[in-house]
């Protein structure tokens, strides 16, 4: 793997989803998959881990509609930054 080569086997359904997403993004499938992996690896889970630990400690959670609104805003911001 030192040469950067990596083979990943996907289920047929996941492969179709990846191909469709890459086509929508206007990118080759392998480049799009690499970009998704890089983005996932760069994500910082510290805040998520801290929130989960706080929930386990207190039992207090965020209402689903509020969490979904935050997620939608985050996605809108991230997608706008990509353009």
N, C-alpha and C positions, 0 to 999 in steps of 0.2 A: 504494500500500500504506500510505500515511500514515494512512488511516482505519482500519487494522487488518484490512481485508478481505484474505483470502488464499484462493485456490482450490488445492486439492490433489487430483489425480486418483489414485485407488487402483485396483489391480487388483480384479476382482470378488471374488476369494478374500480379499484383505486387507480389503476393505470389509465382507464378511460377518463376518470375525473381529472387526473393530472394533465393528460393530453388536452382536454377541453379548456382547463384553466390556462395552460401555456399558450394555446391558440388565442384565447381571449386577450392575454397579455401581449401577444405578438412576439413571443420568444420561443426559441427551440426548447423542447421538453427537457433535455439534460441541463441546459442553462437555468431554466425556470426552477427545476427541482433543486439544483445547487443553491440558488438564491433563497428558496424556502428554508432549506436546511440551515444556511448561514444565519438567516433571520431568527430562526428558532434557537440556535445556539447562542446568539447574541442577546436574547431576551434575558432580562434580569428578574429572577423569580424571588428575590429577597422580600419585596413588598408583599407578594402573594403568600409567601411562607409566614411572614410576620402577621398578616391578617388572619390566616388560618390558626396560628398559635393563639392569637387573641380570642378568636371564636372558641377554641377549645378551652381556654381559661375562663371565659366569661359567659359563653353561650349566647352572646349578643351578635346578631347578624344584620346585614343590610337587606332591605326588602328587594325582591327580585326585580320589580319595575325600576327601582333606582339603580341597581347593578347593571341592568340592561341598558339604561340610558347612558350610564358612564361608558359602557363598552361601545355603544354606538358612536358616542362622541370621540372616543379614542380611535376607533376605526376610521371615522371620517377624517380626522386629523392626519392619521398615518397615510391614508390613500391620497389625500391632497398633497402631502409632502413628496409623494412619488411622482407626481405629474410634472 
